[in-house]
Amino acid sequence: MRGIGPLLLAIWLIIYGLQGLIGLRFAYDTQVLSILAIVAGLFLLIRR
């Protein structure tokens, strides 16, 4: 298994890109993306 950090990072990048490209919005989108970025970063740091 490659780890959950890169998977969470990929999800964050896809959602972030869709927001800019097609204006994807949902309730609490800023908070969700912020939490997702923090969790992905922590998993990537722990993996090292």
NUDO-298925 format. One record per atom (N, C-alpha, C): atom name; residue number from 1; x, y, z; residue in three letters. Coordinates in pm, whole numbers, plus 50000, padded with zeros to 5 digits. Last residue first. Layout:
<sites>
+----+-----+-------+-------+-------+-----+
! at !   i !     u !     v !     w !  aa !
+----+-----+-------+-------+-------+-----+
! CA ! NUM !     X !     Y !     Z ! Ala !
...
+----+-----+-------+-------+-------+-----+
</sites>
This chain:
<sites>
+----+-----+-------+-------+-------+-----+
! at !   i !     u !     v !     w !  aa !
+----+-----+-------+-------+-------+-----+
!  N !  48 ! 50753 ! 50972 ! 50648 ! Arg !
! CA !  48 ! 50898 ! 50991 ! 50628 ! Arg !
!  C !  48 ! 50977 ! 50927 ! 50737 ! Arg !
!  N !  47 ! 50490 ! 50949 ! 50732 ! Arg !
! CA !  47 ! 50545 ! 50843 ! 50646 ! Arg !
!  C !  47 ! 50697 ! 50853 ! 50633 ! Arg !
!  N !  46 ! 50438 ! 51188 ! 50859 ! Ile !
! CA !  46 ! 50452 ! 51067 ! 50941 ! Ile !
!  C !  46 ! 50520 ! 50956 ! 50860 ! Ile !
!  N !  45 ! 50406 ! 51358 ! 50637 ! Leu !
! CA !  45 ! 50517 ! 51378 ! 50731 ! Leu !
!  C !  45 ! 50543 ! 51253 ! 50815 ! Leu !
!  N !  44 ! 50173 ! 51254 ! 50521 ! Leu !
! CA !  44 ! 50297 ! 51255 ! 50444 ! Leu !
!  C !  44 ! 50419 ! 51274 ! 50535 ! Leu !
!  N !  43 ! 49991 ! 51295 ! 50729 ! Phe !
! CA !  43 ! 50022 ! 51158 ! 50687 ! Phe !
!  C !  43 ! 50151 ! 51153 ! 50605 ! Phe !
!  N !  42 ! 49994 ! 51579 ! 50731 ! Leu !
! CA !  42 ! 50039 ! 51503 ! 50848 ! Leu !
!  C !  42 ! 50074 ! 51359 ! 50811 ! Leu !
!  N !  41 ! 49889 ! 51637 ! 50476 ! Gly !
! CA !  41 ! 50023 ! 51679 ! 50512 ! Gly !
!  C !  41 ! 50078 ! 51602 ! 50631 ! Gly !
!  N !  40 ! 49631 ! 51530 ! 50505 ! Ala !
! CA !  40 ! 49721 ! 51475 ! 50405 ! Ala !
!  C !  40 ! 49866 ! 51511 ! 50437 ! Ala !
!  N !  39 ! 49535 ! 51701 ! 50708 ! Val !
! CA !  39 ! 49545 ! 51557 ! 50733 ! Val !
!  C !  39 ! 49641 ! 51492 ! 50633 ! Val !
!  N !  38 ! 49543 ! 51950 ! 50575 ! Ile !
! CA !  38 ! 49619 ! 51929 ! 50698 ! Ile !
!  C !  38 ! 49640 ! 51780 ! 50724 ! Ile !
!  N !  37 ! 49367 ! 51904 ! 50358 ! Ala !
! CA !  37 ! 49507 ! 51940 ! 50334 ! Ala !
!  C !  37 ! 49593 ! 51914 ! 50457 ! Ala !
!  N !  36 ! 49127 ! 51854 ! 50497 ! Leu !
! CA !  36 ! 49184 ! 51751 ! 50410 ! Leu !
!  C !  36 ! 49332 ! 51778 ! 50382 ! Leu !
!  N !  35 ! 49087 ! 52104 ! 50618 ! Ile !
! CA !  35 ! 49110 ! 51986 ! 50701 ! Ile !
!  C !  35 ! 49175 ! 51874 ! 50620 ! Ile !
!  N !  34 ! 49049 ! 52260 ! 50384 ! Ser !
! CA !  34 ! 49156 ! 52291 ! 50479 ! Ser !
!  C !  34 ! 49189 ! 52170 ! 50567 ! Ser !
!  N !  33 ! 48825 ! 52142 ! 50269 ! Leu !
! CA !  33 ! 48952 ! 52138 ! 50197 ! Leu !
!  C !  33 ! 49069 ! 52169 ! 50290 ! Leu !
!  N !  32 ! 48635 ! 52199 ! 50472 ! Val !
! CA !  32 ! 48663 ! 52060 ! 50433 ! Val !
!  C !  32 ! 48798 ! 52051 ! 50362 ! Val !
!  N !  31 ! 48635 ! 52480 ! 50476 ! Gln !
! CA !  31 ! 48677 ! 52405 ! 50594 ! Gln !
!  C !  31 ! 48714 ! 52261 ! 50559 ! Gln !
!  N !  30 ! 48540 ! 52534 ! 50217 ! Thr !
! CA !  30 ! 48670 ! 52586 ! 50262 ! Thr !
!  C !  30 ! 48723 ! 52508 ! 50381 ! Thr !
!  N !  29 ! 48287 ! 52410 ! 50211 ! Asp !
! CA !  29 ! 48394 ! 52364 ! 50123 ! Asp !
!  C !  29 ! 48531 ! 52413 ! 50167 ! Asp !
!  N !  28 ! 48043 ! 52429 ! 50346 ! Tyr !
! CA !  28 ! 48168 ! 52418 ! 50424 ! Tyr !
!  C !  28 ! 48285 ! 52371 ! 50338 ! Tyr !
!  N !  27 ! 47857 ! 52303 ! 50078 ! Ala !
! CA !  27 ! 47855 ! 52357 ! 50214 ! Ala !
!  C !  27 ! 47986 ! 52328 ! 50285 ! Ala !
!  N !  26 ! 48023 ! 52360 ! 49763 ! Phe !
! CA !  26 ! 47936 ! 52283 ! 49852 ! Phe !
!  C !  26 ! 47948 ! 52342 ! 49991 ! Phe !
!  N !  25 ! 48103 ! 52419 ! 49421 ! Arg !
! CA !  25 ! 48089 ! 52469 ! 49558 ! Arg !
!  C !  25 ! 47996 ! 52376 ! 49634 ! Arg !
!  N !  24 ! 48281 ! 52456 ! 49129 ! Leu !
! CA !  24 ! 48222 ! 52358 ! 49220 ! Leu !
!  C !  24 ! 48220 ! 52415 ! 49361 ! Leu !
!  N !  23 ! 48364 ! 52600 ! 48905 ! Gly !
! CA !  23 ! 48295 ! 52668 ! 49013 ! Gly !
!  C !  23 ! 48224 ! 52574 ! 49108 ! Gly !
!  N !  22 ! 48522 ! 52473 ! 48724 ! Ile !
! CA !  22 ! 48378 ! 52477 ! 48696 ! Ile !
!  C !  22 ! 48298 ! 52543 ! 48808 ! Ile !
!  N !  21 ! 48789 ! 52543 ! 48810 ! Leu !
! CA !  21 ! 48753 ! 52521 ! 48669 ! Leu !
!  C !  21 ! 48604 ! 52536 ! 48642 ! Leu !
!  N !  20 ! 48802 ! 52569 ! 49088 ! Gly !
! CA !  20 ! 48849 ! 52678 ! 49002 ! Gly !
!  C !  20 ! 48799 ! 52665 ! 48859 ! Gly !
!  N !  19 ! 48693 ! 52325 ! 49168 ! Gln !
! CA !  19 ! 48638 ! 52451 ! 49219 ! Gln !
!  C !  19 ! 48678 ! 52567 ! 49129 ! Gln !
!  N !  18 ! 48860 ! 52141 ! 49047 ! Leu !
! CA !  18 ! 48721 ! 52152 ! 49001 ! Leu !
!  C !  18 ! 48656 ! 52281 ! 49050 ! Leu !
!  N !  17 ! 49093 ! 52180 ! 49202 ! Gly !
! CA !  17 ! 49092 ! 52210 ! 49059 ! Gly !
!  C !  17 ! 48952 ! 52226 ! 49004 ! Gly !
!  N !  16 ! 49004 ! 52088 ! 49451 ! Tyr !
! CA !  16 ! 49052 ! 52226 ! 49437 ! Tyr !
!  C !  16 ! 49050 ! 52269 ! 49289 ! Tyr !
!  N !  15 ! 48952 ! 51819 ! 49390 ! Ile !
! CA !  15 ! 48844 ! 51908 ! 49434 ! Ile !
!  C !  15 ! 48882 ! 52053 ! 49416 ! Ile !
!  N !  14 ! 49215 ! 51735 ! 49316 ! Ile !
! CA !  14 ! 49102 ! 51721 ! 49224 ! Ile !
!  C !  14 ! 48989 ! 51818 ! 49262 ! Ile !
!  N !  13 ! 49364 ! 51787 ! 49550 ! Leu !
! CA !  13 ! 49398 ! 51852 ! 49424 ! Leu !
!  C !  13 ! 49283 ! 51847 ! 49324 ! Leu !
!  N !  12 ! 49236 ! 51615 ! 49734 ! Trp !
! CA !  12 ! 49238 ! 51759 ! 49756 ! Trp !
!  C !  12 ! 49266 ! 51834 ! 49626 ! Trp !
!  N !  11 ! 49295 ! 51366 ! 49621 ! Ile !
! CA !  11 ! 49156 ! 51409 ! 49635 ! Ile !
!  C !  11 ! 49148 ! 51560 ! 49651 ! Ile !
!  N !  10 ! 49576 ! 51370 ! 49647 ! Ala !
! CA !  10 ! 49514 ! 51361 ! 49514 ! Ala !
!  C !  10 ! 49369 ! 51407 ! 49518 ! Ala !
!  N !   9 ! 49600 ! 51373 ! 49926 ! Leu !
! CA !   9 ! 49652 ! 51484 ! 49847 ! Leu !
!  C !   9 ! 49589 ! 51486 ! 49708 ! Leu !
!  N !   8 ! 49495 ! 51124 ! 49986 ! Leu !
! CA !   8 ! 49426 ! 51244 ! 50033 ! Leu !
!  C !   8 ! 49472 ! 51367 ! 49957 ! Leu !
!  N !   7 ! 49696 ! 50967 ! 49860 ! Leu !
! CA !   7 ! 49556 ! 50955 ! 49820 ! Leu !
!  C !   7 ! 49477 ! 51080 ! 49861 ! Leu !
!  N !   6 ! 49930 ! 51033 ! 50001 ! Pro !
! CA !   6 ! 49918 ! 51068 ! 49860 ! Pro !
!  C !   6 ! 49773 ! 51059 ! 49809 ! Pro !
!  N !   5 ! 49841 ! 50930 ! 50264 ! Gly !
! CA !   5 ! 49879 ! 51069 ! 50239 ! Gly !
!  C !   5 ! 49867 ! 51108 ! 50093 ! Gly !
!  N !   4 ! 49810 ! 50657 ! 50274 ! Ile !
! CA !   4 ! 49689 ! 50737 ! 50263 ! Ile !
!  C !   4 ! 49720 ! 50883 ! 50232 ! Ile !
!  N !   3 ! 50011 ! 50429 ! 50081 ! Gly !
! CA !   3 ! 49985 ! 50520 ! 50191 ! Gly !
!  C !   3 ! 49863 ! 50606 ! 50164 ! Gly !
!  N !   2 ! 50058 ! 50217 ! 49912 ! Arg !
! CA !   2 ! 50140 ! 50337 ! 49898 ! Arg !
!  C !   2 ! 50120 ! 50436 ! 50011 ! Arg !
!  N !   1 ! 50084 ! 49881 ! 50000 ! Met !
! CA !   1 ! 50000 ! 50000 ! 50000 ! Met !
!  C !   1 ! 50089 ! 50125 ! 50000 ! Met !
+----+-----+-------+-------+-------+-----+
</sites>
